Amino acid sequence: MDSYYFKTLAELGLPGVLLLAWLLFSVGFLLYRLWSTTKGRREHFLLGGILIGLTAVIFHNGVENIFEVPFMNSYFWFLTGLMLSYPYWGEHEKMGTEAFSEERRAA
């Protein structure tokens, strides 16, 4: 059995594994809170799927070094960032339409 958490414990000691656990728990808690605010919206299932996938990776790290593979680590943090950016998804659309309508008025 090869565990990322045991590897972190061996390399960084108890403070390192506690910080990693705190980071993953904090991110998971934020993602769950964000997902729970989307009930009734079309993004609910998309964000739920991302959340379940990220949770599976966290649990899979208990029996394998998933984060040792660079693309898996990148996908994990990319999807985490994508999900955390969800509250700002609509702002660019609003800003884009406002800028477009101002340009049309000026012309």
N, C-alpha and C positions, 0 to 999 in steps of 0.2 A: 504494500500500500504506500502510495506516495501522496502526501498531503501538503498543499501550499501553506497551510497554517502551521504545521509542524516544521516545515522548512523555514518559515518566518521566525518561529520560536527559536530554532537553532541558530539562525544568523543574527537576529536582532534582539533576542531575549524576550523576557516578559513585557517590558515596556513597548517593544515593537509590535508584538502580537496584540497587545491591548489597544494600541493606537490604530492598527489595521481593523480590529473588530469595531472600534468606535466609528471609524470612517465608514465602513460598510453598513453598520447599523444606522448611522445618521443619514446616509444617502438613501438607504432602503425606506426609512421612515418618511423622508421628504417625498420620495417617489410615490409611496402609498397615499400620503395625504393629497398629493397632486392628482393622482388617479381617482381618488374618491370624490373629488370636486367635479369630475366630468360626467357624472351619471346623467343619462338622458341626452347626451351629446353624441355625435357620430364618432368623435375621437376616443370615446370610452373604451372600445374594444381594441383599437390600435395601441393605446397606452397600456391597457391591461396585458396585451400580448408582450409588449416590451418589458413590462414589470415582471411577468412570469418568467420570461427568458433570462433576465438579469438575476432573478432569485435562483433559478436553476444553476446558473454559472457559479453563484456564491456557494451553493450546497455542493456542487461538483468539485469545487476547490478542496473540499474536505477529503477527497479520495484521489485527487490527481492535481498536478501543477498546471492548471489551465492558464493562469496568468504568466507562466513562463513562455508561452507561445506568443510572440509579439502581436500577430494579427488578432488573436483572441482577446488579449489585453486591450488593444486598440478598439476593437468592436465594443467591448464592454463599456469603456469610458466614453466612446462616441455616442452610443445609445443612451447612456446615463445623461450626458450633456444635452442630447436632443430632447429627451423627455423633460429635463429641468427647464429647457427653453420654451416649453409649450405655452406658458402664459403670455409670451411675447410674439407668438406666431401671427396674430392678427394685426399687430401694430404696423408691420411693414406694408401690409396691404392698404391700411388706412392712410399711411404716410404717402404711399405711391399714388393713390387716387387724389389726395389733396394736392400734391405737387403737380399732377397732370391737369387738374382742373384750374389751378392757378396759371399754368402755362397757357392754357386755352383762353383764359380771360385776358391775358396780356397780349395775345396775338390778334 
